[in-house]
């Protein structure tokens, strides 16, 4: 959870290669098997946004941005 205008850092890790998709911001990030990565973004859109593993079409987390 963050406020609009905040800088948000999201840590990503996976046992298998995966593409993470942050809905609402339409951002995709590939993470290698056994890898760790992070994304940083400006929280300019408000709402509740799913973070999905594209290959599985499975939500793994949610990002909530308050006005």
C-alpha positions, 0 to 999 in steps of 0.5 A: 500500500502506498500513496499517490505520488510515492515512489514504490519499490517492489521485490520479485523472486521466482524459482522458475523463469517468469514474466510479472505483469503489473496491471493498471500500469501495464508494466512487465518484468522478466525474472530468471529462474532462481533470480531476484529483481526489483522494480521502482515506479512512481505511484501516479494511478490510484486503485488496487492493481494485480501483479500477475505471473503471465505464464500462469495467469495467476495473481501473486500480489496486489498493489494498492495506491491511495489518493 
